[in-house]
Amino acid sequence: MTEDTSTPSQRLWTEVDQYLSAAMVPPVAAIEQALADAEAAGLPPINIEANQGRFLELLVRMSGAKRVLEIGTLGGYSTLWMARGLGEDGQLVTLELEKACADVAQANFQRAGAQEQIQLRLGPALDSLQAMIAEGEAPFDFIFLDADKENYPNYLPLIMQLSQAGTVLVADNVVRGGQVIDQSSTEANVIGTRRFNQMLGENPRLDATALQVVGAKGHDGLAFALVTA
Ligand SMILES: C[S@@+](CC[C@H](N)C(=O)[O-])C[C@H]1O[C@@H](n2cnc3c(N)ncnc32)[C@H](O)[C@@H]1O
C-alpha cells in the first residue's frame, strides 16, 4: 500500500471534484471506458477531469461550434467529451505526437462510434498545423490546446490562421501551480506558458482571460479567448 502524501488541500480539492462530478456529470459509458483503457495501456494520467470534460462539452454546445480542433489527444478522453458537444453533424480534428496514445485514442473513438466524426493526425502538432494550413483546411469554431506547453507560443500564430471571427480558444495548464508568476523561471513549460499568456493579452484579434482552477490534478488554470476579427 502506498502512503498518501497529498496535502489536506489536495485531498479536499480531489473530493470536491468527485462530489461535483457525481452531482452533475452524467456517466457516459464510452467516455469512462476510454479513460480506463488509457490507464490500462499505461498512458500517463494527465487527462482532464470529468467535470472539466463536461465543461468543454457545454462550451462546445453553447458556442454552437461545428468544427473543433484539439492539440494533444492522449487517449481521446477530452476529445470524446467535445465530440459529444458537437452533435452528429460536427467534425473534430485532434493532433497527437505519440503513436501509442493515438492507437489507444483511435480504439476509443471506434468503440464510441465516433470514428467518422473524429480525424486524428499523428505527428508533431506544429507540422500538422502547418500541413493543414497548406491544405486549405477550413477555419475551426472551437480550439482546445492541451499539448506541450513550451510550444504554446509557437502554436498560437498557426491556430490564428485556422480561426475566424467567433472562434473560441481554450488552453489548459496556464497557471502550473502558480509557477507562472515566476519571471526568473528557467523551466521551458513555464517560459512557454508565460509567453503564451502574454501573447493572448497582446493579440489585437483576441479578447482573452484566464481562470485559476483547483481540483484532483492540483492548482492550475484555463485560458479563454474569443477571436474578434
Ligand atoms: C495533457 S495530454 C492531453 C490530454 C487530453 N487532452 C485529455 O485531457 O484527455 C498532452 C498530450 O499532448 C501530446 N503532445 C506532446 N507534445 C506534442 C506535440 N509536439 N505534438 C502533438 N502532441 C503532443 C502528448 O503526447 C499528450 O498525449
The ligand as an ORCA input file, in Angstrom:
! r2SCAN-3c Opt
* xyz 0 1
  C      -2.065     16.680    -21.316
  S      -2.041     15.475    -22.552
  C      -3.578     15.690    -23.360
  C      -4.726     15.237    -22.509
  C      -6.046     15.175    -23.246
  N      -6.353     16.450    -23.863
  C      -7.144     14.800    -22.271
  O      -7.490     15.639    -21.418
  O      -7.654     13.673    -22.337
  C      -0.906     16.146    -23.709
  C      -0.769     15.320    -24.985
  O      -0.047     16.103    -25.931
  C       0.805     15.247    -26.650
  N       1.904     16.035    -27.220
  C       3.023     16.476    -26.570
  N       3.799     17.128    -27.428
  C       3.169     17.135    -28.622
  C       3.476     17.646    -29.904
  N       4.615     18.308    -30.134
  N       2.592     17.454    -30.898
  C       1.426     16.805    -30.674
  N       1.088     16.277    -29.493
  C       1.951     16.450    -28.476
  C       1.272     14.233    -25.603
  O       1.768     13.063    -26.235
  C      -0.002     14.020    -24.792
  O      -0.730     12.937    -25.294
*
